[in-house]
């Protein structure tokens, strides 16, 4: 079955960095786009970053452009989110996501807390 397992979250000071990882299984990873979403307390889940399947083209939410980088390693079935210059408003649960034919899949999420 399809599984997405995130890791790499934690507590970091403002201005710090974290790298999130999402290991995928149960489908042909290299054939599908991948996304990172986040959900802060009492806010709706929002799309943070997207990477396409074929050419690895990327898109970002405006408030993370220039600070976050999404990448993928198809040999390891893994998508990454490198987060630099973190701000308190980046505090959220971060979710890995993919859309396969007929179904959308989510990981369990990893907590990122930016605080001094």
WOJOLIN-V536561 format. One record per run of one state. SS is the DSSP state (H for helix, E for strand, L for the rest). FROM is the first residue (numbers start at 1). LEN is the number of residues. If there is no record, write none. Layout:
[[SS FROM LEN] [SS FROM LEN]]
This chain:
[[L 1 2] [E 3 5] [L 8 2] [E 10 3] [L 13 5] [E 18 8] [L 26 3] [H 29 3] [L 32 2] [E 34 6] [L 40 6] [E 46 6] [L 52 6] [E 58 3] [L 61 1] [H 62 3] [L 65 3] [E 68 6] [L 74 4] [E 78 6] [L 84 4] [H 88 3] [L 91 1] [E 92 9] [L 101 2] [E 103 4] [L 107 3] [E 110 5] [L 115 2]]
